[in-house]
Amino acid sequence: MHPQTDNSNKPEISLIYTRDGSHTIYVPELDEHYHSVNGAVQESRHIFINYGFHFCTTAPLRIFEVGFGTGLNALLTAAEALKGTREIHYTSVEKFPLGRDILKQMNHGSYAGTDGRYLSELISGAPWGESHGICRNFTIRKINGDLATDNFEGTYDLVYFDAFGPDKQPEMWSPEIFIKIASMTVSGGILVTYSAKGQVRRNLRDAGFSTELLPGPPGKRHVMRAVKI
């Protein structure tokens, strides 16, 4: 997730613990958190890993993430990749990257297996704008850009849609955004997101996706998975 605000006037942020013990970031200006206060790692693993990464069996797998944020989704994906042999090519776009100082304070690496801390350091330290190998079967490309205005190359099998919520960032959930996402997603490709709002479902359907509601993590009734028709 990432706040879409004027880069010259970034909101102050603070590090907090969520209910599963993992950190998230709170943005007072937006009154919004980067992850669920009921459990940051728990939420990410439930939605993006279980409903996305494990559901999409394509190999090699090309992932596009909307909202690099703290790098949590990338970290958990890399940790899962190391359990197998499937090659993962991970691309993530973020308009306002967080500083290394706050990323170093986050404890997400402790929740990603024996290699978690090492992977976390490699991912947060990976250069922006170029592909970078993190481990034997996981490559990441972090893009400092704006999904609403920039054009992105490539096609993808799996999309992690993790922008701030529609009430905070309505422009990121517009019909135009999902049409752009659809143009980058292969037929049969998967999109997963924590939002289950009716308008989001309609926008996805209008862009060429079929949608289904799935049980959410603690604190959330439903989340959504969509398939490109």
C-alpha positions in Angstrom: 0.0 0.0 0.0 1.2 3.5 -0.6 -0.2 7.0 0.0 -0.8 9.0 -3.1 0.1 12.5 -1.8 2.3 15.3 -2.9 5.9 14.0 -2.7 7.0 17.5 -1.4 4.7 17.2 1.5 4.8 13.5 2.6 2.7 12.7 5.7 4.5 11.8 8.8 4.4 8.1 9.6 4.8 5.9 12.6 5.6 2.3 13.2 3.1 0.2 15.2 2.5 -3.4 16.2 -0.5 -5.3 14.8 -2.3 -8.1 16.7 -0.1 -10.9 15.4 3.0 -9.1 16.6 4.2 -7.9 13.2 4.7 -4.2 12.3 2.7 -1.9 10.1 2.9 1.8 9.4 0.3 4.3 10.3 -0.2 7.5 8.2 -1.9 10.1 10.5 -2.7 12.5 7.6 -4.7 9.8 5.9 -5.8 8.0 9.1 -4.8 4.8 7.4 -2.5 1.8 8.0 -0.4 0.0 5.4 -1.8 -3.3 6.7 -4.6 -4.7 8.8 -4.2 -3.9 12.5 -5.5 -7.4 13.1 -2.2 -8.8 11.8 0.0 -7.4 9.0 1.7 -10.7 8.1 -1.4 -12.7 8.7 -3.3 -10.6 6.3 -0.7 -10.6 3.6 -0.2 -14.4 3.8 -4.0 -15.0 3.8 -4.8 -12.9 0.7 -1.7 -12.7 -1.5 0.1 -15.9 -0.7 -2.7 -18.4 -0.1 -5.3 -17.0 -2.5 -2.8 -15.7 -5.1 0.6 -17.3 -5.1 -0.5 -20.8 -4.3 -3.7 -20.6 -6.4 -1.8 -19.5 -9.6 0.3 -22.5 -10.7 1.9 -20.9 -13.8 5.6 -21.6 -14.1 7.6 -19.5 -14.4 5.4 -17.0 -12.6 5.3 -13.2 -13.4 3.8 -11.1 -10.6 2.8 -7.5 -10.7 2.2 -5.7 -7.4 0.4 -2.4 -7.1 1.9 -0.8 -4.0 5.3 -2.1 -2.8 4.9 -0.3 0.5 7.0 -2.1 3.1 7.9 -4.9 0.8 6.0 -7.4 3.0 4.2 -9.1 0.0 7.5 -9.4 -1.9 9.2 -10.9 1.2 6.6 -13.5 1.8 6.5 -14.4 -1.9 10.3 -14.8 -1.9 10.2 -17.0 1.2 7.6 -19.2 -0.4 9.5 -19.4 -3.7 12.5 -20.8 -1.8 10.4 -23.8 -0.7 10.2 -24.9 -4.4 11.9 -24.5 -7.7 9.4 -22.3 -9.6 11.0 -19.2 -11.0 9.3 -16.0 -9.8 9.7 -12.7 -11.6 8.3 -10.0 -9.4 7.5 -6.4 -10.5 6.2 -3.8 -8.0 5.3 -0.2 -8.5 5.4 2.4 -5.7 4.8 6.1 -6.1 6.4 7.1 -2.8 9.1 4.6 -1.6 9.7 4.4 2.1 13.1 5.2 3.4 15.6 2.5 4.4 15.6 3.8 7.9 12.1 2.8 8.7 12.3 -0.4 6.7 15.2 -1.5 8.8 13.1 -1.1 11.9 10.3 -3.5 10.7 10.2 -7.0 12.0 8.6 -8.7 9.0 11.7 -10.8 8.4 11.1 -12.6 11.6 7.9 -14.0 10.2 9.3 -15.3 6.9 11.2 -18.4 7.9 14.9 -19.0 8.6 16.0 -16.8 5.7 13.4 -14.1 6.3 15.7 -11.4 7.8 18.3 -11.9 5.1 15.6 -11.8 2.3 14.1 -8.7 3.8 17.4 -6.9 3.8 18.0 -7.9 0.2 14.6 -6.8 -1.0 14.6 -3.5 0.8 18.1 -2.8 -0.5 17.5 -3.8 -4.1 18.0 -0.9 -6.5 15.0 0.8 -8.0 14.4 0.6 -11.7 16.2 -2.6 -12.6 15.8 -6.3 -12.2 17.7 -7.7 -9.2 18.2 -11.4 -8.2 17.3 -11.9 -4.5 17.7 -15.7 -4.3 18.1 -18.7 -6.7 14.5 -18.4 -8.1 13.2 -15.0 -7.2 14.0 -11.8 -9.1 12.5 -8.4 -8.3 12.1 -5.2 -10.2 10.9 -2.2 -8.1 9.6 0.7 -10.0 9.2 4.2 -8.6 6.2 5.3 -10.6 2.5 6.0 -10.7 0.1 3.4 -12.0 -2.4 6.1 -12.9 -0.2 8.0 -15.3 2.8 5.8 -16.2 2.9 3.0 -18.8 4.4 -0.4 -17.9 5.9 -3.0 -20.1 5.3 -6.7 -19.9 2.5 -9.1 -19.2 1.7 -10.8 -15.9 0.1 -14.0 -14.6 -0.7 -12.8 -11.1 -1.5 -9.3 -9.8 -1.3 -8.3 -6.1 -3.5 -5.3 -5.9 -2.5 -3.6 -2.6 -3.2 0.1 -2.9 -4.8 2.0 0.0 -8.5 1.5 0.2 -11.1 2.9 -2.2 -12.2 5.5 0.4 -8.7 6.8 0.8 -7.4 6.4 -2.8 -10.5 6.3 -5.1 -8.4 7.1 -8.1 -6.5 3.8 -7.7 -9.7 1.8 -7.9 -11.2 3.5 -11.0 -12.4 1.8 -14.1 -9.4 3.2 -16.0 -7.0 1.6 -13.6 -8.5 -1.9 -13.9 -8.6 -1.5 -17.7 -4.9 -0.9 -17.6 -4.4 -3.8 -15.3 -6.4 -6.0 -17.6 -4.2 -5.0 -20.6 -1.2 -6.2 -18.7 -2.7 -9.5 -17.5 -2.7 -12.7 -19.5 -5.9 -14.6 -20.3 -6.6 -16.7 -17.2 -4.4 -14.5 -15.1 -5.3 -13.9 -11.4 -5.8 -10.7 -9.4 -6.2 -10.7 -5.7 -7.1 -7.8 -3.4 -8.3 -7.2 0.1 -11.2 -5.0 -1.1 -14.6 -6.7 -1.7 -16.6 -3.5 -2.3 -19.3 -3.8 -4.9 -18.0 -1.0 -7.1 -14.6 -2.6 -7.2 -16.2 -5.9 -8.3 -18.2 -4.0 -11.0 -15.1 -2.2 -12.3 -13.2 -5.5 -12.5 -16.0 -7.2 -14.4 -16.3 -4.3 -16.8 -12.5 -4.6 -17.4 -12.8 -8.2 -18.4 -12.4 -10.2 -15.1 -14.7 -12.7 -13.4 -14.8 -12.2 -9.7 -15.4 -14.2 -6.5 -15.6 -13.4 -2.9 -13.5 -15.4 -0.5 -13.4 -15.6 3.3 -11.2 -12.9 4.7 -8.5 -12.9 7.4 -9.4 -12.0 11.0 -11.2 -8.7 11.1 -12.4 -8.9 7.5 -15.4 -10.8 6.2 -14.5 -11.1 2.6 -11.7 -10.5 0.1 -11.7 -10.8 -3.6 -10.0 -12.9 -6.3 -10.6 -12.1 -10.0 -9.7 -14.1 -13.2 -9.0 -12.5 -16.5 -11.5 -13.9 -19.0 
